[in-house]
Amino acid sequence: MNAQAVLWEPWRGGPAVHCFLCAHHCRIEPGARGRCSVRENREGRLETLVYGRAVAAAVDPIEKKPLFHFLPGTTSFSLAAVGCNFACLFCQNSDISQMPRDCSAIAGTDFPPNLVVDRAVAAGCASIAYTYTEPTVFFEYAEACMDLALAEGIKNVFVTNGYMTRQALERLQGKLHAANVDLKGFSDSFYRRVIGARLGPVKRSIALMVEMGIWVEVTTLLIPGYNDDEGEFRELAYFLASLSTDLPWHISRFHPSYRLLDVPPTPVATIERAAAIGREAGLNYVYTGNIPGHDGESTVCPRCGEVVINRFGFSIRHQNLNGNRCGNCGASLPLIGLEVRP
């Protein structure tokens, strides 16, 4: 379904348009699409081609996003439309994220916002996650779902590359409760060469989300030979710690995918070294990802060292908590949704 897009203006009087939904700031000529391939200039009017059109929907544990400190132990109704404003060589969902770019088709099934929220309510989900592809490029669809979700007491979550503009984030003030941001590396050259974007806008989005009071967790996929330089992820860790030492950092193991099928999986030792650097930088919550059964999946109290949430993959096996307090020493922990009410 097509619908009028938001966050655009005529380019110097038209008929081209300037889209300022994301940091690419595309100039789009009549009949053309933006970098995302799902926003099209139709006779001087920018339209979204994916409103109410889902390519994937599922009920997931919130830990799969991954969000370990936001409504832990709950489920999230997960929704995606085709398209992405990045072109990552290692994309794990390239079959849907790159589909409009590769073949121009707008695949999906009609799934209007009211039915999305009805399904989330029926499934007993505590949140709706806009995920799998890049939610920024189906912004209008996501925002309509968010408005209806709020009326049902359901929280809203983005799993995002963080390339949206300030104007886009400010539209979501009070609607977006949590985000996992993929900070894919910490050099501009990596972003330009491997992703087709720039690093600066992602850093600014993360900082702005924290400032806005959105709960933020960050994921970095370490790819051998691409973004696994120790100095680089040390800078990344100190950047996150400068925003908040309670900001969780998920460091994930790469497995060959899309256009990087010849790159080997990340050595576990590399993931563990990055995690150690994160802790040295002052981050209280550093997690290892894509290594099921690793101790680094669990949440540890930074005061006493007690394992307060023991995980295996996306499942919680055991908790030692009193609300959001450590069951051993009583320290208050940043676990959104578990707070003890006075």
Helices and strands as residue ranges (DSSP letters): E 3-4, E 8-10, E 17-19, E 27-28, E 39-42, E 45-48, E 53-54, E 56-61, G 62-64, E 75-80, H 94-97, H 99-103, E 109-110, H 113-122, E 127-130, G 135-138, H 139-151, E 155-160, H 166-171, E 178-182, H 188-190, I 191-195, H 200-212, E 215-222, H 230-243, E 249-253, H 268-280, E 286-289, G 295-297, E 299-300, E 307-312, E 315-319, E 321-322, E 325-326
